[in-house]
Amino acid sequence: MNTTGSIFQSQGKSHGRGRFRVEQLPFVPRLAAFLFRMLHGSCKYTIVGKEYEDEALSFQGPKLFTCWHFAYPAVLHHFRDNDAMVMVSRSRDGDWATRVLEQLGYHCFRGSPGKGGSTALRQLINQLKKGPGGGFVADGSQGPPLIAQKGILLLARYTGSPLVPMSVAAKPCWRLKSWDKTLVAKPFSHLVIAFGPLIWVNRDASSEELEVERKKLEVSLNALTEQARGML
């Protein structure tokens, strides 16, 4: 999932020659990861659809867990320390986010297949096949929110990996003033993580069939979001 927005912003305002950037402090990524763990570690968790997560984890090959962009903080905590892959931009903020994510036990792929074309897509596919899989946001790094994009379907198609839809809800929580209204659980909150049935994309799927699967993913993620909220 692209994680260079919202809670991972690192670029400060310019103050002339004395311009300061938080990434200049080498201990900050470790501290940020520690605080991130502490925040989510204080929460009470309810897992819905655990059988779907277990089914995915039992698959002998890479898995593609996918959620809406707003849900990524809780999802990152849930899958920490498993050497899973996440996608991070090549920006300066991305450099800092990568260092934080590595402290959380993630392997980062720098760049976007959407911007890098077929070469970047092939590189991402090759990297995915070498590991346990990864997490990707279904509505991309810039939206529009809650609209599934085809990129994640192409990854599933060419890797033979199952798509594992999931969503979250938390009470109480903060909703950031970002395009996706990123959800950040407050300390000691109740956090619900909901998984849905796996989605498989045929390697020979036509454009029309990909669109059917895209809509299926979108419907599943919205239903899981409502299910998670209902548990609260």
C-alpha positions in Angstrom: 0.0 0.0 0.0 1.2 3.5 -0.7 2.1 4.9 2.7 3.6 8.3 2.0 0.6 10.4 2.9 -1.2 11.4 6.1 0.7 10.1 9.1 4.0 9.7 7.4 4.5 13.3 6.2 8.0 14.4 7.0 8.7 17.5 5.0 8.6 20.7 7.0 8.2 24.4 6.0 11.2 26.3 4.7 12.9 28.7 6.9 15.6 30.0 4.6 19.1 28.7 5.2 18.0 27.2 8.5 15.6 24.9 6.7 14.9 21.9 9.0 13.7 18.4 8.0 12.8 15.7 10.5 14.5 13.1 8.4 17.8 14.7 9.3 17.5 13.1 12.7 18.5 9.4 12.4 16.6 8.3 15.5 13.2 9.6 14.4 12.1 6.6 12.2 12.8 4.2 15.1 11.0 6.5 17.5 8.0 6.9 15.1 7.8 3.1 14.7 7.9 2.6 18.5 5.1 5.1 19.1 3.1 3.6 16.3 3.4 0.2 17.9 2.5 1.6 21.3 -0.6 3.3 20.1 -2.0 0.3 18.3 -0.8 -2.1 21.0 -3.0 -0.3 23.5 -6.2 -1.1 21.5 -8.7 -3.8 22.0 -9.1 -5.9 18.8 -12.0 -7.8 17.3 -11.3 -9.8 14.1 -14.2 -10.6 11.8 -13.9 -13.1 9.0 -10.7 -14.7 10.5 -11.4 -17.8 8.4 -10.7 -15.8 5.3 -7.4 -14.5 6.7 -6.4 -18.0 7.6 -7.3 -19.3 4.2 -5.1 -16.7 2.6 -2.2 -17.3 4.9 -2.4 -21.1 4.2 -2.0 -20.4 0.4 1.5 -21.4 -0.7 2.4 -18.3 -2.6 2.2 -14.5 -2.3 -1.0 -13.0 -1.0 -2.4 -9.6 -1.8 -4.2 -8.1 1.1 -6.1 -5.0 0.0 -8.0 -2.2 1.8 -9.2 1.3 1.3 -6.5 4.0 1.7 -8.2 5.4 4.9 -7.6 2.1 6.7 -3.8 1.7 6.2 -2.5 2.6 9.7 -4.3 -0.2 11.4 -3.6 -2.6 8.6 0.1 -1.8 8.8 0.1 -2.6 12.4 -1.8 -5.9 11.9 0.7 -7.3 9.4 3.9 -5.9 11.0 7.1 -8.0 11.3 6.3 -10.4 8.5 8.6 -9.0 5.7 5.5 -8.2 3.7 5.8 -5.7 0.8 4.3 -2.3 0.7 4.5 0.3 -2.1 6.2 3.7 -1.3 6.7 6.6 -3.6 10.1 7.8 -4.7 9.6 11.2 -3.1 11.6 12.6 -0.2 8.6 11.8 2.1 8.9 8.3 0.7 12.5 8.1 1.8 11.5 8.8 5.4 8.4 6.6 5.3 10.6 3.7 4.0 12.8 4.0 7.1 9.8 3.9 9.4 8.2 0.9 7.6 11.5 -1.0 7.7 11.4 -0.6 11.5 7.9 -2.1 11.4 9.2 -5.2 9.6 8.2 -4.3 6.0 9.9 -4.6 2.6 9.3 -1.5 0.5 8.9 -1.3 -3.2 9.8 2.2 -4.3 7.7 3.6 -7.2 4.4 3.2 -8.8 3.5 0.8 -11.7 0.9 3.3 -12.7 3.6 5.9 -13.3 6.5 3.6 -14.3 4.6 1.6 -16.9 5.1 -2.0 -17.7 8.8 -2.1 -16.5 7.8 -1.0 -13.0 4.9 -3.5 -13.0 7.2 -6.4 -14.0 9.6 -5.4 -11.3 6.8 -5.3 -8.7 5.5 -8.7 -9.8 9.0 -10.3 -9.6 9.5 -8.9 -6.1 6.1 -10.2 -4.9 6.9 -13.7 -6.1 10.0 -13.8 -3.9 8.1 -13.2 -0.7 5.0 -13.8 1.3 3.0 -11.1 -0.5 2.0 -7.6 0.4 -0.6 -5.0 1.2 -1.9 -2.6 -1.4 -4.6 0.1 -1.2 -7.4 -0.5 -3.7 -8.1 3.1 -4.3 -4.5 4.1 -5.0 -2.3 6.7 -3.5 -4.4 9.7 -4.6 -7.9 8.4 -5.0 -10.7 9.0 -5.8 -11.5 7.5 -2.4 -13.5 4.2 -2.2 -13.2 3.6 -5.9 -11.2 0.4 -6.7 -8.5 0.8 -9.3 -7.5 -1.9 -11.8 -3.8 -1.9 -10.7 -4.4 -4.4 -7.9 -6.4 -6.6 -10.2 -3.4 -6.7 -12.6 -1.1 -7.8 -9.8 -3.5 -10.6 -8.9 -3.8 -11.6 -12.5 -0.1 -11.8 -13.2 1.1 -13.3 -9.9 -1.7 -15.8 -9.5 -2.2 -14.5 -6.0 -5.6 -14.2 -4.2 -6.9 -10.8 -3.4 -7.9 -10.6 0.3 -10.3 -7.7 0.9 -10.2 -6.2 4.4 -11.4 -3.1 6.2 -11.3 -1.5 9.6 -13.3 0.6 12.1 -12.3 2.1 15.4 -14.0 3.9 18.3 -12.9 6.4 19.4 -10.7 7.5 16.5 -9.3 10.5 14.7 -10.1 11.1 11.0 -7.4 13.2 9.4 -8.2 16.1 7.0 -6.7 14.2 4.0 -8.3 13.2 0.7 -9.0 9.7 2.2 -9.9 10.8 5.7 -7.3 8.5 7.2 -8.5 6.6 10.2 -6.2 6.6 13.2 -7.3 4.7 16.3 -7.1 6.7 19.6 -5.2 5.1 22.5 -7.1 2.2 24.2 -9.9 2.3 21.5 -11.8 -0.7 20.2 -10.5 -1.6 16.7 -12.3 -4.0 14.4 -10.6 -5.6 11.5 -12.9 -7.4 9.0 -11.8 -9.8 6.2 -13.9 -10.9 3.3 -13.9 -13.9 0.9 -10.8 -14.2 -1.3 -11.1 -13.0 -4.9 -9.2 -14.8 -7.7 -8.5 -13.2 -11.0 -8.1 -15.5 -14.0 -4.8 -14.9 -15.9 -6.7 -14.9 -19.2 -9.4 -12.5 -17.9 -10.6 -10.0 -20.5 -11.0 -6.3 -19.9 -14.7 -6.9 -19.3 -14.0 -9.7 -16.8 -11.4 -7.5 -15.0 -14.1 -4.8 -14.6 -16.5 -7.4 -13.1 -13.8 -8.3 -10.5 -13.0 -4.7 -9.9 -16.6 -4.0 -9.0 -16.7 -7.1 -6.9 -13.7 -5.9 -4.9 -15.2 -2.5 -4.5 -18.5 -3.9 -3.2 -16.7 -6.2 -0.8 -14.6 -3.5 0.7 -17.6 -1.2 1.3 -19.5 -4.0 2.8 -16.6 -4.9 5.1 -16.3 -1.3 6.2 -20.0 -1.3 7.2 -19.6 -4.6 8.9 -16.7 -3.4 11.0 -18.6 -0.2 11.9 -21.5 -2.3 12.9 -19.4 -4.3 15.4 -18.8 -1.1 17.3 
